[in-house]
Amino acid sequence: MSYGLNPKKAVCIVYVAAMFVVAMDATVLNVALQTISRELEVPPAASGVLNVGYLVSLAIVLPMAGWLGDTWGTKRTFLLALGLFTGASVLCSFADSLAALTLFRVIQGIGGGLLTPVGMAMLFRMFPPQERAKISRALILPIAIAPAVGPVVSGLLLEYLTWRWIFYVSLPIGIPALVFGLFWLKELREPDAGKLDVPGLLLSAPGLALLMYALSQGPLHGWDAPRVWGSGLAGILLLAALVKVELRAAKPLLDLRLLGNRLFRTSGFIAMCASAGLLGMLYVFPLMYQNALHVSALDTGLTTFPEAIGLMVASQLVPWTYPRMGPRRVIIMGFAATALIFIMLSMVDAGTNPWFIRALLFGVGIFLGQTVGSVQIAAFATIPPASMGRASTWFTVQNRLGPAIGLAVLSSILAVVGTETVNASGEVGPNLTAYRAALLGAAGFLLIGAGAAVWIRDADAASTIRKHAKIPAKEQAAPAENSPR
C-alpha cells in the first residue's frame, strides 16, 4: 500500500525517524546513569552493564541483519526492529531492578542492531548512485541533532520528572514512524539471498560480542584483567576463524569478498576513523570542560551544541561540494581541518573565551560533517543492489567498532596519564595534560583517515559525481578494481 506517496520520500522519512531515536537513546541514558544507580540502589559502576548489555546484543544480531533484510524483506525487518526497539523502551521504564533493566536494554540492542544496516540498504537500493549526494541531508540529520538534543532532554526530565521518562522519548517518534512505514514503505527482497550461513553466525556473533565487551571494559578494569584480555583474545580467534569460513562460503553472512572492492574497503576504514575520532572527542572534551575546567553541565552542553549546528549546515553543503570536488578532496580536506581543530581544542584553558570554543566545535561539524556524508555516498557507489544488504551490514559493523576502538584508546590514555595530579602542597586536582593527550589521540584517528583517503580514486565513484567534476587523467586510465571477488 503506497497511497500515492513517493516511495523515495517515504524511505527518507522513516529512516531519519528511526535513526534519530536510536542515536538519542545512548545520550539520554548516559546522563541518567548516576540517577538510575542511586534509585535502584546499586553502585554507580554497576550501572555500566546497561550499556555493555546493549552493545553486546547489538553485536550479536548485526551480522545477520543483511540476510534477514534480503530474505524477509527490508520493510518487514526494519519495522519489526523499530517495533522491538520502541517496545523495549517502554519496558525499560517499568523496570524495578538493574537485572530487569539490563534485560530490556538487551532487547533494545537487538532492535537497534538490525535497524541501521537494514535501513541503509533500503535507502541505497531506492536511490541510484547519481542521486545519493542529494540525500546526504537525510543521512546526517540523525547524527547531528540527536546526540546534541539527548543530554538536554534527559537533564530536563531528570530535573522535573523521573529517570523512567527518558525511555518515553522514543515513543512520539517511533510509533508514528511505525505507522507511517506500515502504509508507505515499499517491500524489497532479494530472491537469491540463499540460506542462513549458520557457521558464519556461530563465529561472528560471539566473536563480535566478545570483542565489543573487551573494548568497553578494558579502560574500566585494566587491559591485563583476565576477563578483559580473555574475552578479547577469544573474540579475535573466533573472528580469525570466521575469515577462513566466510571466504569459502557461497553465500556468506559477512561477505568479506566485498573488501576486494577498493572503494568500499577504503571508505569503510575511513568511516571507522571518523567515528572513532568524533565520538572520542565528544566523550573527552565534555569531561575536560567539566572536571578540569570546572564548567557546569548545562554550560558544557550549550558549548558543544554548535557542533550539531555545524553538522546540519554540512548536510546542506555536501550535495554541492561532493559532486564538484569529488570524495577524495572533500574527505582529505575535512579530516585535515578537523584534526587541526581538535589540536586547538586540546589547548583551551579556563581563560579561553567560550564563544571561541563554540566556533571551533561549529567548525568540527562543518568539516567532519562533509567528510562523513561523502564517505557514506562513496562507499556504496559501486555496490550492486543484490549485494547492498550484506554491504550495509559490513559497513555498519565497522562503524560500530570505530567508536568502541576510539573510546577504548582515549579512555586508556586518560587512565595512563591520570586525570588527577597532586601539587606541591599535597592537594589533589585535575590533570589537564591527560585530557589534552586524549584529544590529540582523537586527532590522530582523523589523520590516519586522511592518510587512507589518499587511496581513494574519484574515478571509482564516478557514478555519484556530476559529469563536469574534474577527475585526474591518471585515475581515468586506472583500472577500477571495484568488482567484489
C-alpha angles and dihedrals in degrees: 000000000000102000091207098295117137104258090217091058090046092055092049093049095049094041094051092046094050095045090048094058092045093049093047094048095073096047096048091049097048091057091050100046095097093049092047093051091050096049094043088047097235129128114272091241090056092062089069087081087077091068094038092053091049093049094046095049090046091053091050096056099036097083094056096045094093094048093047091051092048094046104036095029128261094256095052094044094045095049092045090053092047091049091049092049094047094044092049089052089060091047090052090059091058096048113125098186139036091247092055092045091050091051092053090047088055089055089049089053091055091055093043092049092057098041102067102048095039092046092048092049090049091050097048094044089055096048121055117225095262091058099047097089088062093057093053086100089064093045096052102040098079090046091049105043108028100059090048097045096042099073092045093051092044092050092051093048092048092049099047105023132011137287090259090072092065088074092056094063091086094056100074088054104028099051096048089046090053093051093043092049092048092060104031110028117100118229115238125187136172110227091199097052093121129205124316111280096233097180089050091050093048090053103036100045098055092033094057093039093053092045093050090048092052093047093050096045101038096082091045102047101020128262091258093060108116094231090052102046091034094056091041093052092046090050093050092049092050092049091048089054088046091060091056093046097045095049088058097044119100093214105021122193091225105032103215089177087077086073086070084073102091096206095046092046094050095042092051092053091047091051089054091053092047094051092044092052099041099043090040090056092046088054099045103038097056088048091052093044093051104032102034102027095033098230118156122255091246093052089046091054092048091048095051095042094084087069088068091048089052091052091052091050090048090055088061092048099049095074087058103037099040099057093042102041100028126231096278097061095038092052097044094046092045093050094045094049093046093048089053090051091050089054090051090049089055089061099055119114139177091287096053114116108251091221090058089054091048090051090052092050090047086055090052089057093047098049102033092041090062090046094052092046092049093048092053092049095046096044094067098034094109101028112115117229092249091060097041096098095054092039092054089048092053091045091051092049089056091046091053092048091051098067091040091054092042094051091044093053097042094044088051090052089053091049096047096046092038127233092230132058135186118229128212093275092054097254118142116231140160118288106224091186092070093056092045091052091050092051089051087052089055089051088051091061090054093049090052088052091050089052091051091049089066086075093059115105116203089212089067089059094042092124090065096045128080117251093248093058111116112244116183114250093235089058092049090055095044121098112257098224088197105130115103109241 
